[in-house]
Amino acid sequence: MRRAFRAAALAAVPLLVMTACGSVTGGPDDRPLVGIAMPTTTSDRWIDDADNLEAQLVSLGYDVRLEFAENDPAAQVEQLEAMLAAGADALVVGSVDGTALTGVLADAGDADVPVIAYDRLIRDSGDVAYYASFDNARVGVLQGTSLLQGLGVLDAAGEPTGATGPYLVELFAGSPDDNNATFFWDGAMQVLQPYLDSGVLVVGSGQTTFAEAATQAWDAKVAADRMPTLLAAYADGRRLDGVLSPYDGISRAVLDATRTAQATQPVVTGQDAEVDSARLVASGEQFSTVYKDTRQLAEVTVGMVRALLAGEQPEVNDTATYDNGVRVVPSYLLTPQLVTQDNVERVLVDGGYYTAQEIGR
């Protein structure tokens, strides 16, 4: 459904350049040029983010240059350099590596080109003007709470049931070069740690630190390669009861690996409400995902761009949380929502994010 939306949006404006890695929409005129740098096309959510940003900016009359770096930090630097050379008036950056852009963003600062960090905080740079994202610590809290609810340790209202377990679980974290991954992990562990300390939850593999649980580049293949080593702890016939997963692509890799390893699937969390995982949530195979409406995030970001290009201050709702190592970046944080089999249709279908057919309803 949203692929068709993008096609319609692109058809509405003259196309200057289109390549496998990027596009320019708009025309050779005096309209502001906004560069959008996205990390990868390997995840549906980043394609959707780009679709929403591009369509909304074009609808306001801006020219847009869109690039995907395919998880290559050096490629993203080159793409941003090209955007600046093309005369970009503002940059929206979903970074591949939040620590690798200091030099090129300094060039943007020297040229008075404002930079908005999109969903991933860019670190070690004083040239990041604003940050648009979701409440990332809340995402982790939702994931940790959902895991406990799926195991029966908490009830639907989040209250303890008195279940003592022990429940055997495994932990996955996001990419160590993505600042959000730490927020997700810390939020989840805030919820889970008391149950790990009391023995209600037991990590069968013993891998309990962020470094051990991290998944480079959020790559589902990295997660799939890790799973056999984790499942080796269950060779004695013990059952894996649950998995903390920070992202739907990792969730699907976990489910694929355990599908052949044991008769019953573990409780698995997720994030981004990607269509394949939304379908698994609807069928009950994946217990939950955290929904972040990229349409709203695009709207907030476009509002920031519009304000900055008009010489105004964008609206923010957080000026304390996101210290990137050089400055606290003013931020607008949206509220994430937990999606389970019980509310998947109401949230994702009734909300217009997917059709019933897309999620198998």
Secondary structure, 3 states (H helix, E strand, C coil): CHHHHHHHHHHCCCEEEECCCEEEECCCCCCCEEEEEECCCCCHHHHHHHHHHHHHHHHCCCEEEEEECCCCHHHHHHHHHHHHHCCCCEEEECCCCCCCCHHHHHHHHHCCCCEEEECCCCCCCCCCCEEEEECHHHHHHHHHHHHHHHHCCECCCCCECCCCCCEEEEECCCCCCCHHHHHHHHHHHHHHHHHHHHCCEEECCCCCCHHHHCCHHHCHHHHHHHHHHHHHHHCCCCCCCEEECCCHHHHHHHHHHHHCCCCCCCEECCCCCCHHHHHHHHHCCCCEEEECCHHHHHHHHHHHHHHHHCCCCCCCCECCCCECCCCECCEEEECCEEEECCCHHHHHHCCCCCCCCCCCC
